[in-house]
Each structure stands twice: as C-alpha cells, then as structure tokens.
Amino acid sequence: MQLTFLGTSCMMPTKERNPSAMYLEFKGEGILFDCAEGTQRQMRICGISLAKVHKILISHWHGDHILGLPGLLLTIASLDLNQGVDIFGPRGSKKAFQSLFGGIEFESKFNIKIHEVHEGMFFENEDYALESMPMKHPVPCVGYNFIEKDRRRIKVDYVKKLGMPEGPLLGKLQRGESVEFKGKKVTPEEATTLIKGRKLTFITDTLMNQNCATLAANADLLVIDSTYTSKLKDKAEEHGHLTALEGAQVASQAGVKKLVLTHFSARYKNTLELEEDARTAFDNVVSAYDFMRITL
C-alpha cells in the first residue's frame, strides 16, 4: 500500500505545491482523494497510470479540490482506457458534477457514476472498506476512512508438520474457517497468524469538530487540514480550516499512530513552523510535500 501526495497547497498552486490531491494504491487499484487543477500532470510526473484510477473521493466541491476532474476524465476518455469510474462526494455532488461539466463537450466511452455519501460505510469488498463522516465547512464536506480488512497468514512450519498440502484447506484457514484434516480439527487460530488491517483517515477541509476524532479513531495514518499555525487561528476559523495545532490535537485525541499535515496556506514557504506548532500536542508528525510517498 502506497500513498502519494500530488498536491499539498491550499486554494491555489505555488511554485512548490499543487492544490489538493492524494493517490492511494492498494493491490493494483488506485483511489484518488480530491482532484485539484494539474492533478493528472502530477500523476504523470510520478509515473502513476490513469488506467488504475477507478474511484475518486471528493471531500467537497470547492475549486481547489475538484478543478482537475474535467481534464482527468477527458484524458481517460481520449485514451480509450475503457474503465468505469465511481466518484464519491458529499450531498449535492450529482448537481455539482453536472454544473462542472455542463459547458464542456464531453463524449464519454466509459461509465461514470456519481455517488452521494453521508455517514458510515459506503463501499466494501473482500480487501477493504470506505467510510465517510460529515465535516464542518462552509459547504457540504466529508472526511474519509480507508480500512484494510484483517487477513490471515498461514504458519508454514505448522501446516508442514501436519502434512497439510496446498489447496482448499489452506484457503479456508486463511478465511478464518476451521477445517478437518486426518481426523483432527485444525482451527485458524492454530494454523494462521492474524494480520490486522491498516486504517487511513483523510480530513482535508474542516473546522474543529468531534467528528474529526471519531472518524480518525485509532488510525494508522491521519492526513489532516493544517492550513495555518495557531497564531492565525482566527483566520483559520474565518475560512473554515484547522490550524496545525488543532490537527495535532485531533491526532492525540483519536489515538492515531502517525500524523501528516497538508493543505498549507501559500504564505508558508517552509513548513517547519507548522510542524513545530503541531508537535506541542503530538510527536509523530510530518509535513507533506508534493510527490512525497508513504509506504505502509
């Protein structure tokens, strides 16, 4: 699993930073979190294939989070990648998408589905689940969880000692089912090791509210809006954002393992001040930068 930061700036691009977008790759599938202007160029620079993108999760429909959508989808269509794309977003997303594309000549050869999410799980397969929760911003806005499913790893030495061959029995044990072999019951607790799935939380634009810590509870990684330092808390509140200190307070309250600050005001050429602000409340913190990759 690898997370790539494609844009870490707030509102507008700078010489160093593109506006908001993140790309998560898991088992060959790509999930895009927000899609600011220039996102597909950032993806090309990183060597990320558009063909892998099947889900786009939009936090809200402010321009600095969505203006890359038309270009990205037009490119996918022109390359005839023949893929379906599911776009998820807060209430009003269907109308917002229609408005965004209303004046564009766009002939799609692939299926685009728009889904409005509210609170709770909105997607699940055998490998992972996606959850959302409303945030507090001037427009409808949500935060997201990516939750990897727990999995079981076969204890090779143990099953070899039993003489159990590769095949359906091992598959059942990996799925958490007990099996019978040579007249003996073999349980998954005996024959496998449980590998806990990882949880990633994405909160890109919000004022402080209890849903932040609730959504991020016990996350392995929290990526959070850190537009200003605490010196500019009034300005952050005026525009519906968190300070770096507030992001760290969320991380501390939620019991997360690692905190990543992002969505920085263009006034900050160096993020050291933001990190120092955050470290007064939470130790394991880093500032994101464009093209930064985190492997989990």
HELIX and SHEET records of a PDB file:
HELIX    1   1 THR A   39  CYS A   46  1                                   8    
HELIX    2   2 LEU A   50  LYS A   52  5                                   3    
HELIX    3   3 GLY A   63  ILE A   66  1                                   4    
HELIX    4   4 LEU A   69  SER A   78  1                                  10    
HELIX    5   5 SER A   93  PHE A  101  1                                   9    
HELIX    6   6 VAL A  156  LEU A  162  1                                   7    
HELIX    7   7 PRO A  168  GLN A  174  1                                   7    
HELIX    8   8 PRO A  188  ALA A  191  1                                   4    
HELIX    9   9 GLN A  210  ALA A  216  1                                   7    
HELIX   10  10 SER A  230  LEU A  232  5                                   3    
HELIX   11  11 LYS A  233  HIS A  239  1                                   7    
HELIX   12  12 ALA A  244  ALA A  254  1                                  11    
HELIX   13  13 LEU A  272  ARG A  279  1                                   8    
SHEET    1   A 7 ILE A 112  GLU A 116  0                                        
SHEET    2   A 7 VAL A  85  GLY A  89  1                                        
SHEET    3   A 7 VAL A  53  LEU A  57  1                                        
SHEET    4   A 7 GLU A  29  PHE A  33  1                                        
SHEET    5   A 7 ALA A  21  PHE A  26 -1                                        
SHEET    6   A 7 GLN A   2  GLY A   7 -1                                        
SHEET    7   A 7 ARG A 293  THR A 295 -1                                        
SHEET    1   B 7 GLY A 120  GLU A 124  0                                        
SHEET    2   B 7 TYR A 128  PRO A 134 -1                                        
SHEET    3   B 7 VAL A 142  GLU A 148 -1                                        
SHEET    4   B 7 LYS A 199  ILE A 203 -1                                        
SHEET    5   B 7 LEU A 221  ASP A 225  1                                        
SHEET    6   B 7 LYS A 258  THR A 262  1                                        
SHEET    7   B 7 VAL A 285  SER A 287  1                                        
SHEET    1   C 2 ARG A 151  ILE A 154  0                                        
SHEET    2   C 2 THR A 192  ILE A 195 -1                                        
SHEET    1   D 2 VAL A 179  PHE A 181  0                                        
SHEET    2   D 2 LYS A 184  VAL A 186 -1                                        
END                                                                             
